[in-house]
Amino acid sequence: MILGKYHATIDEITYDQKELFDFYNEHKHNIMNFGDYMQYLTPTKREFKGRPGMNAVAVQKTDGKDLLEYPVVKKYVDMINWKEYPGPRDIDLLHYNVGYKFHPHTDHYMNCGIMFPIIPESNFTPISFYSREGVEAQRNVNYEKKYGWTDADIEYNHYYSMKHPTLFNGMAVHGVPTINEERVMLRIKVLGESFQDVVDKLTQGTFIKE
């Protein structure tokens, strides 16, 4: 583990970017707005309003199978000793349009996430972490809209490894700078444990299965 303040590069896992890219190419015809995708998974409620430019690949539309039913994805999920094993809705193949910028925010559902960048292979847009002195982040807040946070509040940018997945703290204020190239990544949500819980397990050598 290579630990930062709000993130950790999990160098205990090495993933196959090319294999995930080939998988994406098999299903990219099913890209849809992320809010629409969440409603597609749960038609009875609108859980996430969605923003233009943030999308997901609805692999379910190809063969009727969830991401967990594909070995190329499941093998990475099964490398981890989860307190709460991710369900089908807890794994996303995310797609971002060129020009998209994600405002500073905290997540409403997951405690932290594990990200596997797929494309672009180089110059992958980083994740930005924000802070203000004396401010303790709260769950599910748009800090740009509610408090007027801007790029001036960025504490640091994390540039992803293209070999090892990144754990990030969804309860820290974070966002994404303007995207210059099509951006795709596999995301596994961590629900039953906090960022610090996972870091502690990584330190103890108990998060990744032997």
C-alpha positions as CSV (number, residue, x, y, z in Angstrom):
1,M,0.0,0.0,0.0
2,I,1.2,3.5,-0.9
3,L,-0.8,5.7,1.5
4,G,-1.9,9.3,1.0
5,K,-4.1,11.4,3.2
6,Y,-7.4,10.6,1.5
7,H,-6.3,7.8,-0.9
8,A,-4.2,4.6,-1.0
9,T,-2.7,2.9,-4.0
10,I,-3.2,-0.8,-3.5
11,D,0.0,-2.2,-4.9
12,E,-0.8,-5.6,-3.4
13,I,-3.1,-6.0,-6.5
14,T,-1.9,-5.7,-10.1
15,Y,-4.7,-5.5,-12.7
16,D,-4.8,-6.1,-16.4
17,Q,-5.7,-2.7,-18.0
18,K,-5.7,-4.2,-21.5
19,E,-8.2,-7.0,-20.5
20,L,-10.5,-4.4,-18.9
21,F,-10.3,-2.2,-22.0
22,D,-11.3,-5.2,-24.2
23,F,-14.2,-5.8,-21.8
24,Y,-15.3,-2.2,-22.1
25,N,-15.1,-2.3,-25.9
26,E,-17.5,-5.3,-25.9
27,H,-20.1,-3.3,-24.0
28,K,-19.5,0.3,-24.8
29,H,-22.6,0.4,-27.1
30,N,-24.6,0.4,-23.9
31,I,-23.3,3.6,-22.4
32,M,-26.1,5.6,-20.7
33,N,-26.4,8.6,-18.3
34,F,-25.5,7.5,-14.8
35,G,-28.8,8.6,-13.3
36,D,-30.7,6.8,-16.0
37,Y,-28.5,3.7,-15.4
38,M,-29.3,3.7,-11.7
39,Q,-33.0,4.0,-12.5
40,Y,-32.7,1.2,-15.0
41,L,-31.3,-1.0,-12.2
42,T,-34.1,0.0,-9.8
43,P,-37.1,1.2,-11.9
44,T,-39.3,2.0,-8.9
45,K,-37.3,5.0,-7.7
46,R,-35.1,7.8,-9.0
47,E,-32.1,7.4,-6.7
48,F,-29.6,9.7,-8.5
49,K,-30.7,12.6,-10.6
50,G,-27.6,12.4,-12.8
51,R,-25.5,15.0,-14.6
52,P,-24.8,15.2,-18.3
53,G,-21.4,13.8,-19.0
54,M,-21.2,11.2,-16.2
55,N,-22.3,7.8,-17.5
56,A,-22.2,4.1,-16.9
57,V,-21.9,1.1,-19.2
58,A,-25.1,-1.0,-18.8
59,V,-23.4,-4.4,-19.4
60,Q,-26.7,-6.0,-18.3
61,K,-28.2,-5.0,-21.7
62,T,-25.7,-7.1,-23.6
63,D,-26.4,-10.6,-22.3
64,G,-28.6,-10.0,-19.2
65,K,-25.7,-10.5,-16.8
66,D,-24.4,-8.2,-14.0
67,L,-20.8,-7.2,-13.8
68,L,-20.2,-9.7,-11.0
69,E,-21.1,-12.5,-13.5
70,Y,-18.2,-11.7,-15.7
71,P,-14.9,-13.4,-14.6
72,V,-12.8,-10.4,-15.8
73,V,-14.5,-8.3,-13.0
74,K,-15.3,-10.9,-10.4
75,K,-11.7,-12.0,-10.0
76,Y,-10.8,-8.6,-8.6
77,V,-13.7,-8.5,-6.3
78,D,-12.8,-12.0,-5.0
79,M,-9.2,-10.9,-4.2
80,I,-10.5,-8.9,-1.2
81,N,-11.7,-9.9,2.3
82,W,-14.9,-7.9,2.4
83,K,-16.8,-7.2,5.6
84,E,-19.8,-6.7,3.3
85,Y,-19.5,-8.3,-0.1
86,P,-20.5,-6.0,-2.9
87,G,-23.8,-6.6,-4.6
88,P,-24.5,-6.1,-8.3
89,R,-25.4,-2.5,-7.8
90,D,-22.1,-1.8,-6.0
91,I,-19.9,-2.3,-9.0
92,D,-19.9,0.2,-11.9
93,L,-18.2,0.6,-15.3
94,L,-18.1,4.4,-15.3
95,H,-17.7,6.5,-18.4
96,Y,-17.0,10.3,-18.5
97,N,-17.4,12.6,-21.5
98,V,-14.7,15.0,-22.6
99,G,-15.4,18.4,-21.0
100,Y,-17.0,16.9,-17.9
101,K,-15.9,18.3,-14.5
102,F,-17.1,16.9,-11.2
103,H,-17.7,19.5,-8.5
104,P,-16.3,19.1,-5.0
105,H,-18.6,16.8,-3.1
106,T,-18.9,13.9,-0.6
107,D,-20.6,10.7,-1.5
108,H,-24.1,9.9,-0.4
109,Y,-24.0,6.1,-0.5
110,M,-20.6,4.6,-0.3
111,N,-17.9,5.1,2.4
112,C,-15.0,4.7,-0.1
113,G,-14.4,3.2,-3.5
114,I,-11.8,1.2,-5.2
115,M,-11.0,2.4,-8.7
116,F,-9.4,0.6,-11.7
117,P,-8.6,3.2,-14.4
118,I,-9.0,1.8,-18.0
119,I,-8.7,4.6,-20.5
120,P,-6.9,6.8,-21.4
121,E,-3.7,4.8,-20.8
122,S,-1.7,8.0,-20.2
123,N,-2.7,11.5,-18.9
124,F,-5.6,10.0,-17.0
125,T,-7.5,12.9,-15.3
126,P,-6.7,12.8,-11.5
127,I,-9.0,12.9,-8.6
128,S,-8.9,16.2,-6.6
129,F,-9.2,16.3,-2.8
130,Y,-10.4,19.6,-1.2
131,S,-10.2,21.0,2.3
132,R,-10.7,24.1,4.3
133,E,-9.2,24.8,7.7
134,G,-11.6,23.9,10.5
135,V,-14.1,22.3,8.2
136,E,-15.1,18.7,8.8
137,A,-16.6,17.0,5.8
138,Q,-20.2,15.8,6.0
139,R,-21.8,13.0,3.9
140,N,-23.7,13.8,0.7
141,V,-22.9,17.5,0.3
142,N,-22.2,19.5,-2.9
143,Y,-19.5,21.8,-1.6
144,E,-19.5,24.0,-4.7
145,K,-23.2,24.7,-4.6
146,K,-23.7,24.9,-0.8
147,Y,-20.5,26.6,0.3
148,G,-18.9,28.0,-2.9
149,W,-15.8,25.8,-2.9
150,T,-13.6,26.2,-6.0
151,D,-10.3,24.9,-7.3
152,A,-8.6,27.2,-4.8
153,D,-9.7,24.8,-2.1
154,I,-7.9,21.8,-3.7
155,E,-5.5,20.3,-1.2
156,Y,-3.9,17.9,-3.7
157,N,-4.5,15.9,-6.8
158,H,-4.0,12.1,-7.0
159,Y,-2.7,10.7,-10.3
160,Y,-3.9,7.1,-10.7
161,S,-1.7,4.2,-11.3
162,M,-2.6,2.2,-14.4
163,K,-1.3,-1.0,-12.8
164,H,-2.7,-0.9,-9.3
165,P,-6.2,0.1,-8.1
166,T,-6.7,3.2,-5.9
167,L,-8.8,3.3,-2.8
168,F,-10.2,6.7,-2.1
169,N,-12.2,8.2,0.8
170,G,-15.7,9.0,-0.4
171,M,-16.3,11.0,2.9
172,A,-13.4,13.4,2.0
173,V,-14.4,16.3,-0.3
174,H,-13.3,15.3,-3.8
175,G,-14.0,16.0,-7.4
176,V,-12.5,15.6,-10.9
177,P,-10.9,18.4,-13.0
178,T,-12.2,19.0,-16.5
179,I,-11.7,15.8,-18.5
180,N,-9.7,16.2,-21.7
181,E,-10.0,12.6,-23.0
182,E,-12.7,10.0,-22.8
183,R,-12.3,8.5,-19.3
184,V,-13.4,5.0,-18.3
185,M,-12.9,3.2,-15.0
186,L,-14.2,0.2,-13.0
187,R,-15.4,1.2,-9.6
188,I,-16.1,-1.1,-6.6
189,K,-18.0,0.5,-3.8
190,V,-17.0,-0.2,-0.2
191,L,-20.1,0.0,2.0
192,G,-19.5,-1.9,5.2
193,E,-16.2,-0.4,6.1
194,S,-14.7,3.1,6.4
195,F,-11.6,4.3,4.6
196,Q,-9.7,4.0,7.8
197,D,-11.0,0.5,8.4
198,V,-9.7,-0.6,5.0
199,V,-6.3,1.2,5.5
200,D,-6.0,-0.6,8.8
201,K,-6.7,-4.0,7.2
202,L,-4.2,-3.2,4.4
203,T,-1.6,-2.3,7.0
204,Q,-2.3,-5.6,8.9
205,G,-2.2,-7.5,5.6
206,T,-5.8,-8.8,6.0
207,F,-7.6,-6.9,3.3
208,I,-6.2,-8.8,0.3
209,K,-6.6,-12.6,0.3
210,E,-3.4,-14.6,0.0
